[in-house]
Amino acid sequence: MELIYMNNILVTGSNGQLGSEINELSQNYNYNFFFTCRDNLDITNKKEIENFCTTNKINTIINCAAYTAVDKAEDDETNANSVNNLAVQHLAQISKENDISLVHISTDYVFDGTNFKPYTEDDKVKPIGVYGQTKLDGEKALIEINPKNSIIIRTSWVYSSFGANFVKTMLRLSETRDELGVIFDQVGTPTYAKDLAKIILDILPNINSLHVEIFNYSNEGVCSWYDFTKSIFELEDITCKVNPIESKDYPTPVTRPHYSVLNKSKIKEKFNLEIPYWKDSLDECLKTMGRRK
């Protein structure tokens, strides 16, 4: 199959962590980018997306838009489904009808977190909340509609110098508390959104398939939220004490996956990638945030 040159790229959810990182990196790539958010493009409105893509001759869509409020989604299923599922259906249909390549971002929450080894793309999916279910429904819709040259990237524990995230929350809490309790029995891998953004932009010209493919991406390595916090504070020389606690000591409306480690062999082999270690990327992010030289 002939490779398609990616030229006019629509990035949805551009004010989120990943979209913001793609925007920041965009000057390094020879593409024409169109960065949109809910204020200037409603992706739950198929006609509006169609008009935008036609007017701007879009041939690639990177869908970073998502409803990510895991607990809130339990009482707001209609809106979560609208963004995470129905909007993905619209994007997939428009991509198929107009020969557009679609890169869709999904989540480790499609799994129930009971695995004992890193999840592969083919492992059984079993979401344990509305958020995970709506993200899985979006994946299924995309796969069924099957626009060519399109992929799904599942990721986990995303953080960035942009937006609200775990790293920023821990830094903020450390300013007003002498000690914190952080969960140690949930294990996964942090993902620096800048690393994921770069991977997406680098692999675009090499996405070449007749069927939608799923890939896993996070940084390398494994840690708990407790380990993650300890590393943030150590890198920043923060003296706030971190105490390990169990998930049962910090109940949430939705049970979090206890094991979210993703096997990244497929994406590394397919696109010949080297993925940074999570602690090295955390260090880079903290420097970018102006925390240290």
Disulfide bonds with the S-S distance in Angstrom:
none
